[in-house]
Amino acid sequence: MIRKVALENKAGSVRSDRMFLRRFTQLQLGLLLYGLSLALMVRADLGLNPWSVFHEGLSQVTGLSLGLIVNLVGLVVLLTWIPLRQRPGIGTISNVLVIGTAADLALWALPPVEALWLRGLFLAGAILLNAVATGAYIGAGLGPGPRDGITTGLVRVTGWQIRWVRTGVEAAVLLFGWLLGGTVGLGTIAYVLANGPLLQIFMPMFTRPEPVVSPVPSSS
């Protein structure tokens, strides 16, 4: 009986390790794709999503690369989790380190484009890819990104509905980003209108169920 329990525990441990590896791989791919989607929106030059408007504005003011600003803002935002009593996970830390780096690499590899049809194609691809990437890294279940954590933390602290909190946060960063010189345009409106419905499609596709832990039978 003891040997059977030991074998079952070992098999459960192997399954757990494999599940974590799948989740971790999905997380990293999602973050890399998110960075690529940001670079595509920048190259489209038709308007960025609210947080990216803020990042671009800071980049122009400070002279730092866009990717570095994305990572630094993520780190600063992470500090606001302390009063909100949010707990970071490995996904949170990866978010801070990976997205901005991936965006800088993609911007280096993607030259600016002039043709309007190609810029429109970049924008459409960026919006779609952004939703896929968001669904992938959140669906991995290894911790929300710093910016996502602000929303969930404020919802818990204030008791307000998440849609109003998210709208308020994004409106604030969009305003500050625009004042700093970030790009606001058709792409910004298209992103705001399309992101929610697209996430409703992709979130269920990428959300992995929590592992079920079987109770260990008694040896008595």
C-alpha positions, 0 to 999 in steps of 0.5 A: 500500500505504501509503495502504491501511494509513493508511486501515485505521488510520484506520478502526480508530481510529474504531471504537476511539473509538466503542467507548470512547464506548459503554463510557463511556456505559454506565459513566455510566448504570450509576453513575447507576442505582446512585445511584438504587437506593441512594435507593430502598433508603433510601426503602423503609426496610426495610434497606440493603445492607452498604456503604450501612448503613455510609454511612448510619451515618456520615451520621447521625453526621457530619450530612453528606448520604448522597450526600456520605458515599458519595463521601467514603468512595469517595475514602478507600477509593481510598487503600487501593489504594496498598498493594494495588497496584491501578490506578484507571481512569476508571471508578474516578474516575467511581464516586467522583464520580457515585454519591453525587451521583446518590443525593442528587439521587434522595433529593431527588426521591423523598419518603418513603413510608409504605405498606408495599406501596409500600416493598416495591415500592421495595425490590424495584426497588432490588435489581433496579436495583442488580444491573443498574447494577453489571453495567453499570458493571463490564461497561463495563470502564473500571475497578472501583469503589473498594469493588470494588477492595478485594476484588480487591486483597485476593484478589491479595495474600492468595491467598484465594478471592474469595467469602471476601474479599468476605464478610469485607469486607462483614460488617465494614462491615455491623457498623460501619455497624450500630454507627453506626446504619445501617438493617439489616433484611429488605432487607439479607438480601434484598439479600445473598441476591439480589445474587449470582444477579442479577449472574450474569444481568446481568454477561454481558449488559453485559460488552463484549468487549475491542477486537481490534487488527488487526496493521498489515501491513508496507509492505515 
